[in-house]
Amino acid sequence: MRLVVFGAGYVGLVSGTGLSDLGHDVLLYDIDAEKIAKLEDGRIPIYEPGLADLIHRNQRNGRLSFATEIGGAFNEADAYFIAVGTPPGPDGAADLGAVMAAADTIAKVARKQALVVVKSTVPVGTCDAVQARLAKASVPLEVVSNPEFLKEGDAVGDFFKPDRVVVGARSEEARTMLRDLYAPLQLSGERLVVTDPRSSELIKYASNTMLAIRISFMNELSRLCHATGADIHSVRLGVGTDSRIGKKFLYAGPGYGGSCFPKDVQALAALGRENGVQLRVAEAAHHANEEQATFLAQLVEKSLEGVMGKQITLWGCAFKPETDDIRESPAVKLAHALLERGANVVAHDPEAGANFAKHFGTKLTVKDRDYDALDGSHALVLLTEWRSYRAPNFAEIKRRLVASASGIAPVLVDARNIWRPYEVVRAGLRYQGIGVSSNRAADRPSQR
């Protein structure tokens, strides 16, 4: 098939490249000329494992191209995929400006009957609005919903081995075409979930909000553990072994971030308000996540008996491993909170350091090497569980960190609960996890 993908961000770049690798001719369109120039030159604007090799291979094979204009054979594409951003507005509702701009462009350039596939995360009813927008096109265009479920850090794997492919379409012709398009991904079993566009749109928001709720609930329980002396590791194991609940997304931490959960939870709550339905659980998940960021800042402050004038190192700037994305990252929130309290902040991240430095400018320091970021700091806060952070040299950390002027020993705040507390204590450091008592840190290894 001949396909056009609107948007060279995470979703568009991974989806477009993946479709080209399945043998289709794909034009990836974006209004950002600088981004397109980089892609044409073989430079990938985001960090996503496996994506660069995939892009270069399909560029060489002539199946994947990039442009800021749509013309030639792609005026007669079989499908146009809308994979542009839908950032939250002031009230949390999704901004559909880019989606509608893409629809207007499609209406102008399409020269033959085609599908318009909305992959962007959009509120219920958006596909109907896009369909109305395309009424001015000179050829028949049918809008279908096909939301993405790509995890940053494993997006390529998710594209080629999806849990499910959700398709919201009204005509049998559209369903058949999308079945054919995704047939190579169905060889080991049926993964297509076929429904109507409005249900498909809601599935995406419901899925992300459900996962966010689990994270927020465990984070609230971690705060209760600090208050009562319970241990979040034991609570997680006891809850997760219930087959009705399962073990995934039950880890306490600094809160969720990234480009999906924060905006999608808020957008779903806003959608409820617009329709006279208060989604209290979704709203609570968002509020709990915001409170977890405040709690972490307070935990660091308590561990050091105040942070004014003290230097604190953050390991991990990205919101999760295997990405350079710092959008809504817990590290960003914590850094702002510490700076406001008068602390000096030094940070390191294997991939997201440049983005972190660009965000904060001269307000903090970003180091190229992880241990160099420790020199002269009074505390180390682990925020992203990169593999390189999982088994550090605690003796070297002890050598680099310093005690405070009042004699308080350096502390390691493990916001991901991935280190073995007794190893930290054995190295002469203090340990503080999330939802675990620092007084019991030396007695029991992490059960993560």
N, C-alpha and C positions, 0 to 999 in steps of 0.2 A: 504494500500500500504506500501511498504518498501522504505524508503527515506533516503538519505544521504545529509546533509547540510554542505557545506564548509564555515567555518568562524563563530567564536563565538563572534562576535561583536554585535552591536545593531540590525542590520538587520537579521543576521543569528540566533542569540539567540531568538529573538522575533518570527521570522518566523518558525524556527524549533520547538520551544515550542508550538506555535499555531497549527501547523500541527499535532503534537502529541496529542494535546487536541481534535482534530477532529477525533481521533481514529487511526491514522497511526503510524507505528513503525518508529521512527526517530533516526538516529545516527548523532550527531553533532560533526563534525571533525574540529580540529584546530591544527596547528603546534606549538602553544604556550603551552608547557607542563604545565607550572605553572597555566595558565588560566584553562586548562582542569582539573587539580588536584583540583582547587578551586571548580569548578562546580560539580565534582564527590563528593566532600565533602559537598555539599549544600551551598557553599558560592558564592554569585552572584557578578561578577566583575564590574557591572554597576548598577546605580540606575535608575529604571524604575518602576513607580507605577503598582502594580499588577503582575509583572513578577515573583518575587520570589515565591509567592504562586503557580503560574501556573507551574513553573519548578518543585517544590517539589512534587506537586500532580502527575505529569506525570512520574517523577522518581519513585515514590512509586508504580505506576501502571505498571511500566516496559515498558512503551511506548517510553521513552526518555532516551538516554544514550549518553555518551561523550567519545571521544577517540582521540588519536594522530595517530592511525593507522586504516586502513579500512580492515576488514577481515570477515571471517565467512559468515553469511547470507547476510551481506551488500555488498558483492561482486556481489550479484545478486539483487541489488536494482532496483526498478521500475523507479526511477528518482534520479538524482544527482543535487542538487541546489548549484549554485555558488553565495555566498553572502559575498565575501571578499572585502576588501577596495580597492578603486581606487584613491589614493591621487594625488593631482596636482603635476606635475613636474615643473621645473624652468620656462617654458613657459606657464604654466596654463593647459596644456593638461593632461588628465588622465593617470596615470601610470597603465598599465595593467599587470604588472609583476605577481601579485598574481593571477589574473584571468587565465593567461596562465599556471601558475604552477598548479593550480587546474585542468585545462583541462588535463595536462600531467599525473597527478595522476589518474584521472578518466580513461584515456586511458589504464593505467596499470592494474587497479583493476577490471574494469567492466567485468563480466562473462556472462551477458545476455543482450539482446536488451533493451535499456532504453532511457529515455529522459534526456538531460542535460539542465537544466533550469537556465538561467542567470538572477539573481536578482540584481546583482551589477549594479550600475549606470555606463554605459559604452558608448563610442562614437558610432555613427552609423557605422555599418560594423563589430563590434566586434563579434557578433554571427557568422558571416560568417568566420571570422578568427579562432574562436574556433572550428567551424565545420571542417575546414581544418586541424587544429591541432589534431583532433580526428581520422584522417584517419588511423593512425597506430594502433587503437584499434582492438581487435580481434572479436568484436561484433558490430552490427549496433547501432550507437548512433545519435540521432537527437537533434540538438540544437534549443532551443526556447528562446524567450525573455519574461521575466515576471518581469518588474521593480517593486520596492517597493515604497509605498507611506505612510511611517510610520512617524508620527510626534514624535520626542522625547518628553517624558512627557505624551503622550497618545498613545504610539505605540501599546499597547495591545488592546485598543479600536479600533484603526484603522485596526488592523488585522482582528478582528472579525466582525466589522461593516464598511467595506471599502466603500468609495464613488464609486470606480470602481476597477476592477481587469483587468489590461491590459495584453493581451496575444498576442505575435507575433510569429506565427507558420505558416509553409508552408504546412504541411500535415494535412489531416482531422483526422488522427489517433492521432496526437499530440493535436489538438484542443479538441477532444473528451476526451482524458485522463485528460487534465487540467480542462475541464468543470466538470468532475466527481470529481476531487480532490477538487475543490472549491465549489461544489454543496451545502454543508451545509451553506455557506455564502450567498447563493442566495435565501433563502427561502422566503424572503419578497419582492423579485423583482430581475430582471435581472441586474447584475452589471458587467458582462463580456464585455470587449471591445476587440474584436478579429481583429487583423490586421496582417501585415507582420512583420518580425523581425526588419527591419530597421526603419519602422515607430514607432514601439513600443519603440525602443531605444531612438528615438528623442522625443517622448511624455514626457518621464521623464525629460529630460533637459529643454524642452519647458515649462513644468508646473512649475518647480522650478524657472526658470528665469522670468517667467511672474509674479510670486508672489514677487520675489526680486525687480523687476522693480517698482511695486506699492509702496513697502517700500521705495526704494531710492527716488522716485518722491516725496512722502510725506515728506521725510527728507529734500530734497532740498527746498520744499515749507516752511518747518519750518524755515529754514535759511532766506528765503525771508521775512517771517513774522517778524523776529527779525529786519531786515533791514527797513521794511516799517511800522511797528507798527500794522500789522494785527494779528489776533488770529488764531492759527492753529486749535483749537477746532471748531470754527465757520466754517472754511474752510472745515474741514473734514465732518462736518454735512451737509453742503451745497452740497458737492460733492457726499457723500455717499448715499444721498437720491435719487439720479438719479438711476433708476432701471437698466439702462444699465451698470452702474459702480458697484453699491453695496457697502456695508459698510466694508467688510472684508479687512484686510491688508492695512488699510488707517491710521494707527496710527504712528505719528512721534515718534522717539526715538533715541537711541544711535547708531543705525545701526543693520543690521542683522548679525548673526554669526552661529556657529554650524558646523556640518560636511557636510551639504548638500548645502545650498545656495551659500556660497563663492566659493567652488570648482566647483559646477555645472555651475554657471554663467561663471566662467573663462574657464571651459572645453568647454562650448558651443561656446564661442568666439574663442577659439583655434581651434575648429573643423571648424568654418567658415573660419578662415585664411588658414587652411590646404586645404580647397576646393575652395579657391579664392573668398570667400564671406565675406565681412566685416560686422559683426553683430554689428552695431554702437550702437543700443539701449542696447544690452546686455553689451557691453563694458562700456557704460555710467553708467549703473546701478552699475557695480563694482566700477568705479571711484567715483561715488557719495557716495557709502558706505564707501570707504576709507576716503573721505573728511569729512564725518559725524563724524568719530572718532576724527579727528583733530579739528573739530568745537567744539565738546564737551569738549576737553581739554582746548581750548581757552575760552570757556564759564565759566568753573570752575576757570581758571586763572583770568579772568576779574571780576568775582564775588568776589574774594578775593584780588583784586588789586595786583596780583602776588602770586605765591605759594612757592617760594624759602624759605626753612626753616620752612614751615607750615605743619601741620599734617592734612591729609584728610582721612576720613573714606569712604569706599565703602561698600554699602549693596548690595550684589548680585555678585557672581563670575561666576555662570553658564550663558550660553548664553540665557537661558530661564528658567522658573520655571519647577519643577518636573523632573529635570535631574541633574546629576553631571558633565555634559560635559562642558568643558571650551574652546573647540576648536573654534578659531576665535571669542571668546567672546568679546563683547565691554569692559568688565571689564579688560581683559588682555591688550587690546590696551590702555585704559585710564591709567591703572597703569604704563605701560611702559612710557607713555608720561609724567605723573606727576613725576615719578622718574628721568627722564632725565632733568626735570625742577628744580630739587632740593627739591622736596617735600618728606615728610615722609608719607607712605601709610599704613593704617590699614584696614583690610577687614574682612567681615563675610559673610557666606552663609550657609543655612541649610544643604546642601548636598555636595557642590562642594569645601568647604574650604580646604580639604586635597589636592585635585588636584591643587588648586591655590597655596597653600604653596609649594607643590612639584615643581611647575613650576618656582616660583620666588626664592625659597630658603631663604636666610637671607636678601634679598633686602627689604622685607616688613614683616609685622606682620599679622597673621591671628588669630582671636579670635574665641573661641567656642560659645560665647554668643553675641547676636546682640548688646545689649546696652553697654556691656563692650568694644566693639570696638569704642565707641564714646568718651571715656574718654580722655580729653586733645586735641581733634581735633577742627579745625577751620571750618570745613565744612563736611557735609554728602552728599554723592552722591548716589542716588538710581538707580541701574542699572538693577535689575532683579525683576519682580513683583511677588515675592513669597507671598502667602497669609499672612504669618506672618508679612510682611512689610506693608500691605495695610492700616491698621488702627493703627499706632503706638501711643504711649503716647508722644505727642509733648512736654509736660511739662518736662518729664523725659529727652528727647533729649536735651532740652534747659539747663537743669541742668548739663548734662554731657559735652556738647560742651563749648568751650571758645572763647572769643573775641581775635582778633589778638593784637599784641603789639601796633599797631597804632590805636586801638579802633574800628576796623571794626567788626560788630556784626556777629555771626555765621550764615552761610547760608546753606539752604537745596537745593541741585540741584536735582530736580525730573526729571531724564532722561526718565521716562516712563509716566509722566503726570497723575499719579494715585492719588495723594494727593489733598486735597482741600486747595488751597492756603490761603484762609482766616483763616483756622484753624492754619496753620503754622505761619502766621503773628500774630494772636491773642496770640500765645504762646510766642511772643517776638523774633521770628526768622525771617530771611529773606528768601523769596522763589524765586526760579528760575526754571521755567519749560523749555521745548523744544518748541519753536515756540510761546511762550507767553511772553508778556512784564512783567518784574518784577514790573514795576510801577503800573500795574493794578491788581497785584496779590491779594490784599486784597479786591477787589471790586466784584469778581465773583468766585463762586465755580467751580471746575473742572467739565467739561461736559462729561468726559469719561464714 
